[in-house]
Amino acid sequence: MAEGGQPAMDPSAAPAAAASPVDAGVAPPGAPETGGSQVGTGGGQDASIGFVTKTYANYVQDIQQAAEGLRQRATALQQEGPAQIQQLQSQIQPQTQELLSALQETQQPVGLATSSVVEIFGWSSILLLGAGIASIIGGYVLSPIFGIFIGRGGAAIFASLVLPGAGAYYLNAEDGSTSATRFQLLVLALAQGILMGHSISYTYLSGQPLGFITPMVIAFAYPLIAGQVGTARAPLLGGAIGAALGVQLLLGIVSGSLSFSYFILSALYSVASGALLQIANKNMTPPSRHHMYQMLLVSSFLFSKALVYGLFGSAGPPKA
């Protein structure tokens, strides 16, 4: 102990200033390394630009490969196209010839049962009546709504081609003689009628027949004529179709709506009905397939209606 009562200091407890000097070239702990940070940032930017460039290069390569694939397919199609078309023609031509021969047949006696004809055309008249009522709703009530989503031309195509095609695919395996299938056909006809009403909305004809009259007259006239002429094809089919056309024209005269468009549409309805009778007799349609012919008849009537409206319709009401 030193004099004056003060304890003696340990030589090892020297001031911190006596420590070895800090090297000026070494950064203190925790100090930012500015030089290294700049190098790292520059390298990151280079890496990012390189990645983007590589990504776009891959996109360009993919597009080039897709274009090359399309070119090869086009070349193959150009080489194989004529052969495929010829093969398709060879497959379709026999069916076309068979259809034409069925439509032109007048000598062979009718083999289709009278009850089948009555069922086909009887229910078809109900379907066309429903489609006619639905077309009024589609044309006057729902057309502004449908106009947002589909044009009038597209609605006509859907009503006469797309919907019946989908219905034929869906109902092909169904039994057409059941009430469930008939109800499905009615729903389909209502949908077709709504779309057809939209397609002909704001289009006017000087006169048009009621579509359901033609199959209804055939359903009543066919068995009566068959009782008189038997199975003779020409007088039986000609008499039934002629009766339907005559009733339509008579109604046009009585109602004062008989015009050129009325006559053309009535004739198209009769031609479609006659063609259907010929095809059904050719195929000897069983009762389980009646629904396919009913769909075909309704679709042919709607197609005829859209055709006549497109050819002879006007944007304003006809002048008296």
Secondary structure, 3 states (H helix, E strand, C coil): CCHHHCCCCCCCCCCHHHCCCCCCCCCCCCCCCHHHHHHHHHHHHHHHHHHHHHHHHHHHHHHHHHHHHHHHHHHHHHHHHHHHHHHHHHHHHHHHHHHHHHHHCCCCCCCCCHHHHHHHHHHHHHHHHHHHHHHHHHHHCCHHHHHHHCCHHHHHHHHHHHHHHHHHHHHCCCCCCCHHHHHHHHHHHHHHHHHHHHHCCCCECCCCCCCCHHHHHHHHHHHHHHHHHCCCHHHHHHHHHHHHHHHHHHHHHHHCCCCHHHHHHHHHHHHHHHHHHHHHHHHCCCHHHHHHHHHHHHHHHHHHHHHHHHHHCECCCCCC
